[in-house]
Amino acid sequence: MFRFLFLFTFVTKKLKPLIVLPSVFAISLLTTKFVRGNFELALSGQIAMSAMLAFTAIAHFAFTKGMAMMLPDFIPFKTETVYLTGFIEIAAAIGLFIPNFRMITGWLLIAFLILILPANIYAAIKHIDYQKGTFDGKGLTYLWFRVPLQILFMVWTYLSAIKG
């Protein structure tokens, strides 16, 4: 029972993006098949990434203090930067649905994901738990999850918004 509770807590707290992305993708695939008569892989991928971006953007406003702690000392206006990146994620979530802006949104989103990776590395080195706003996070082991996740987001964005 303890193992199940630990696994459930880990999955719901740390792997939310890995739940949101494929779940929304699967639902979108089935919906497009039902509504349009065929599976729309690119559209379903865009819907899933948009949902994921909206989901992660919420963290920028719900856990602002902890997210500000993820930024190195040399970056000024930490709180404002956290809010700005939250708005960027919302704009990207919307931009993926505008045909004339989809490709540029995809490329800018990939660039954004590359640019925010150092903040995640810094947070891991400093053991920051952004949800609690404390220095008792998982540390470097977090990067074994975060770096592949960031790569997954980039590949997903490329396949659904740029190539798709």
Order of alpha helices (4+ residues) and beta strands (2+ residues): alpha-alpha-alpha-alpha-alpha-alpha-alpha
